Amino acid sequence: MTEQAWPWPTGAATGIGSLPGTDIAEAQRVVLGELPALPHLPELPARGPGADLVGRSAGLLVELPVELYAARWRIAPRPGRDLRRARDLMERDLDQLAEQAEEYAGPVKIQVAGPFTLAAALELPIGGRMLRDPGAVRDLAGSLGEGLRGHVGAVTRRLPRASVLLQLDEPSLPAVLAGRVPTESGFGTHRPVETEVARGLLRDVIDAAGVPALVHCCAPDVPLELIRSTGAVGVALDLSLVTDLDPLGEAIDAGLGLLAGAAPTLPPASGRAPTSAEVAGRVRRVWDQLGFPRRRLAEQVVVTPACGLAGATPAYARAVLTACRDAGRRLAED
């Protein structure tokens, strides 16, 4: 593999996105304090509709307004209060980021649902998921790409010395590709999206955003080769769900960065958070099994929790982020 520059520093750690609680100022302080090499914009779904992954991301869409109907997000005929709430929450979060990190000069990660997770969750005005209509999925991807371009610009204006790293959350991608997304009746499933179609639309969204991007998928059977071929610089996954190391090794050898989910998102029965030594050891074991030289590990790998931490207690979430940070530093010293 040729040498390349990664959009994160050696020995970095970061969060996947969500944290517990409703206080964005406190969440941002925790992130900036515990993850100084690669902080992320926290997501606080406990604040309610518009702070959830789908509503927060749908609020970025251009000319595709959304609304809540029967506790589900759907495309709306015109902008309304649900969309205003989602956008207001995002503006508040960005303003808080600017206030606390005004002089920050390193990489900062932002997260948004990818086009296929949105298509599997958003409903059409006439009912049914957008996923059932290939034309609607293409329109959704185009709208998301345009919205992300504006979102990246909004972050850059607030943090002019920082560089933006985009994370596309695609937990539904394996199910979309395999035709496992259930229809509304529950008696059938939507047709699988062809790999070439998925590759093209993901590439279009990444290209439109205009910044380095990675794809996060906390489901089994992450389509690593597809993700690599979209132009993504990395993949974020839960190491405990990797059952076949060969595809992961091939993707890493081909130049894909790895955000290694190595710390559990919920505490074990003992209630004890993992230590940095335990987290680092887990990453090392996988890397050694793949057969790559240790000198590359801290450059190509970022240490993360296994997934979002919204379901954890604030104390446990903070302890996990601390363990990830210190694990990254341990790996850099190897």
Summary of the structure (lengths in Angstrom):
residues: 334
radius of gyration: 19.0
end to end distance: 20.8
largest distance: 56.9
contacts: 1172
relative contact order: 0.15
helix: 46%
strand: 15%
